[in-house]
Amino acid sequence: MDSIRILGGNQLRGQIKISGSKNSSLPIMISSLLTDQELVLDNIPNLTDIETLVLILKDLGADINYSIPKRKSSLSTTSDRIMHIKFKNIISNQANYEHLSKMRAGFLVIGPLLARTGYAKVSMPGGCAIGTRPVDMHLMGLKKLGADIKIEKGYVIAEAKNGLVGNKIHLSKPSVGATQNLIMAASLAKGESIILNASIEPETMDLIACIRKMGVDIDVHGDNVQIQGTINIKGASYEIMSDRIEAGTYAIAGCMTGGRIELTNFDPHLLESPFEILRNIGCSIKLFNRRIVIEKVVKDFEPAKITTEPYPGFPTDLQAQFMALLTQASGKSIINERIFENRFMHVQELVRMGAKINLDGDKATIIGKTELIGAPVMATDLRASVSLVLAALSAKGETIINRVYHLDRGFEDLEKKILNCGGIIERIQENKYEVI
C-alpha cells in the first residue's frame, strides 16, 4: 500500500491549476442514466472515485470513453480529456456492494435508475468513515414520489411499476446527497416536484445546470427546488465546475508554509466564508477573474472561531485543513463541527505531530502556536488525509503518511502540484523506502 513522504519546512511558491470538482463530477456522471443520448463532460478530474463510478455505471450498461479536446490555447483552464457517457440500454438494475463499499456517491444511482426503469436494487453505501450519514432522507423522498421501498441483506430495493409521480418533499435538513438524488428522480417523474429545505451547495447547483441543459425545467427559489418532470431528456455537453475544496486546501498550504500561491481555473466567490477567515487571521488574498493570489502577511496567525454549516456557510470539507492551519495561530481557536458527528478522526494524528487539541463533543479547541514535528501518521478519510499533508509541509523533519488511497480519491496530481511549488514530497511503495 502506498505512502507519502514529506520533508517539511519549505515555503510553497508558484501556480496551481485547480482541477474539476469531484463532488460535482460524480452526480453529474450519474445523471447520464436519465437519457439514452450521450452526455459529454469536460473538466473531469482523474481520481479513483471517478474510476470507481465508471465501473458502477458500466455494470449498469454505460458506454464510457474519453477524447482529447482541441484547445485554442495551451493555457486552457479545463482538463486534458473529455468523458463521453451513453446509456443506450440499461443492462442491469443492480449496483453491487463491491464498488459502492468504496464510495458513498454511488448510491445516487438509485434515483435515476428507478425513474428510468421502474426498478433499482442498490447496495447500502460505503466511503469515508465520518459518521452515519443515513440514507433515510433519500428513501423518504423516493417514497413521496411513489416508490415502494424495502431493505434486504444490505441492499435497498426500490420499485415503481407505473413510474414515479411528482410530489412535494420536505427534507428535515439540507442533505446534499438526498437533494441530488431526488432532483434526478423527479426529472423523469410525471408532473411537478418541489424539494423544500434543499441543499444549495455549489455542486448541487452544478448538477442542476447540467440537467437543465439536458432539457429539464428546474427553478430554484432560496432553498426550494422546483422540477417539472419530462420523458424527453436529451444528451448535452457540459463543463464541470472547478473544485472549491481543492482550491481552499492549496490556499491554506500557501499560507501555512509562509509562501505565495496563485490558484487558477477557479471562481473565488465559491469560498467567501473560508477566505474571510484567512484574511482575518493574517493572509492577503487578491481576487482576479478565475484566479487568486494568496500569501501570509503577518508573523503569527491570529486565532479563529469556526462553525461548519451548509453553504454559504463554512464547508465541513475544509474543517480538517483549517484545524491544521490553526495549530500555528497564536492563542486559542475553536472549531464546531455541525455537519458530521465523527469528523475529528484526524485530531489524534495531528497530536502525534505535536498539536495541542482538546475535544468536547462536536467542539475542538486548538491551542497554538505549537511546533509541529514530522512523524508516522495514518490517513483516516479523504479530508483528514490532506490535513496531514498540510501539517507535514510546515513541520520540522520528515513525515510518513500511510493509507494515502484516501488522497487519491479526491486530489488530482497532489504530489506534482506541491513539487512544482517547491515542496519536498514523494510517493513511496511498500518495501521501497529510500532516505531523501
Buried (B, 14 or more C-beta within 10 A) or exposed (E): EBBBBBBBBBBBBBEBBBBBBBBBBBBBBBBBBBBBBBBBBBBBBBBBBBBBBBBBBBBBBBBBEEEEBEEEEEEBBBBEBBBBBBBEEBEEBBBBBEBBBBBBBBBBBBBBBBBBBBBBBBBBBBBBEBBEBEBEBBBBBBBBBBBEBEEEEEBBBBBBEEBBBBBEBBBEEBBBBBBBBBBBBBBBBBEBBBBBBBBBBBBBBBBBBBBBBBBBEBEBEEBBBBBBBBEEBBBBEBBBBBBBBBBBBBBBBBBBBBBBBBBBBBBBEBBEBBBEBBEEBBBBBEEEEBBBBBBBEEEBBBBBEBBBBBBBEBBBBBBBBBBBBBBBBBBBBBBBBBBBEBBBBBBBBBBBBBBBBEEEEBBBEBBBBBEBBBBEBBBBBBBBBBBBBBBBBBBBBBBBBBBBBBBBBBBBBBBEBBBBBEBBBBBBEEEEEEEE
